[in-house]
Amino acid sequence: MRPGPIVVDKEALVGEAADWLARALNECVTGGQRVSLALSGGSTPGPVYRELAKRDVPWALVDFYFVDERFVPPDHPESNYLLAEEALFKPLGVPVHQIFRMPGERADRDEAARDYEKLLPRVMDVVVLGMGEDGHTASLFPGGTSLKEKERRVLAVVGPKPPPWRMTLTLPVLQSARKVLGLVSGAGKREMVKRVLAGEDLPAAKVEQTHWMMDKAAAGQ
Ligand SMILES: O=C(O)[C@H](O)[C@@H](O)[C@H](O)[C@H](O)COP(=O)(O)O
């Protein structure tokens, strides 16, 4: 059963998303076991991470992973790691052993993806997704062969959104995640939001357990 959209005022989106993620992390931490959080890049998730850093979460129990990464060095402006480092890891003082960075600087992209796969937990606890105007999520783009992948859990792919080469979690990982928050904002996503919520054959619609949270513009209200 696909969860219904969570529609909030534009000004409330960042705070509501941070609250949702903090609740999700605290729910997964019951019993004191470690919890995994996988982060997407993009302009929408970024501000949420900064706000999330202010929430009451047992951060010492959180292991940070990435949903996708561009094949650029970790200090490159396009790096999803850099986005998370500035907005979340530095403010929280996260120790390096709790951060599982996708090695976007590696020359052998497939080997880098295979190495990252070895670090993944069996099931990802909490995942943050974005949605592109073409219906992509993570770095899984419409029409990509990566969407058919059933075995590999991390792939190196080429996509239409620059930078082209990316490393991405595949659908088997995203579809088995325990709690998934999708973040969408702006009228430019309105049409795609409708199509994804209707369950069309689009990457963002294939992670069915996603709770899509959006502002009224993206919801067409
Ligand atoms: O590395 C990336 O580009 C992201 O992981 C990508 O999936 C992003 O989340 C969407 O493209 C939405 O991006 P915006 O929120 O900036 O529209």
Ligand as a Chemical Component Dictionary entry (heavy atoms), coordinates in Angstrom:
data_LIG
# 
_chem_comp.id                   LIG 
_chem_comp.type                 NON-POLYMER 
_chem_comp.pdbx_formal_charge   0 
_chem_comp.three_letter_code    LIG 
# 
loop_
_chem_comp_atom.comp_id 
_chem_comp_atom.atom_id 
_chem_comp_atom.alt_atom_id 
_chem_comp_atom.type_symbol 
_chem_comp_atom.charge 
_chem_comp_atom.model_Cartn_x 
_chem_comp_atom.model_Cartn_y 
_chem_comp_atom.model_Cartn_z 
_chem_comp_atom.pdbx_ordinal 
LIG O1  O1  O 0 22.602 13.128 -6.501 1  
LIG C1  C1  C 0 21.494 13.530 -6.850 2  
LIG O2  O2  O 0 21.293 14.306 -7.785 3  
LIG C2  C2  C 0 20.298 13.123 -6.033 4  
LIG O3  O3  O 0 20.463 12.028 -5.256 5  
LIG C3  C3  C 0 19.061 13.107 -6.880 6  
LIG O4  O4  O 0 18.349 11.900 -6.858 7  
LIG C4  C4  C 0 18.205 14.214 -6.330 8  
LIG O5  O5  O 0 17.713 13.832 -5.041 9  
LIG C5  C5  C 0 17.059 14.518 -7.248 10 
LIG O6  O6  O 0 17.613 14.852 -8.519 11 
LIG C6  C6  C 0 16.234 15.696 -6.728 12 
LIG O7  O7  O 0 17.082 16.792 -6.669 13 
LIG P1  P1  P 0 16.481 18.233 -6.264 14 
LIG O8  O8  O 0 15.892 18.050 -4.886 15 
LIG O9  O9  O 0 17.667 19.154 -6.292 16 
LIG O10 O10 O 0 15.436 18.555 -7.297 17 
# 
loop_
_chem_comp_bond.comp_id 
_chem_comp_bond.atom_id_1 
_chem_comp_bond.atom_id_2 
_chem_comp_bond.value_order 
_chem_comp_bond.pdbx_ordinal 
LIG O1 C1  DOUB 1  
LIG C1 O2  SING 2  
LIG C1 C2  SING 3  
LIG C2 O3  SING 4  
LIG C2 C3  SING 5  
LIG C3 O4  SING 6  
LIG C3 C4  SING 7  
LIG C4 O5  SING 8  
LIG C4 C5  SING 9  
LIG C5 O6  SING 10 
LIG C5 C6  SING 11 
LIG C6 O7  SING 12 
LIG O7 P1  SING 13 
LIG P1 O8  DOUB 14 
LIG P1 O9  SING 15 
LIG P1 O10 SING 16 
# 
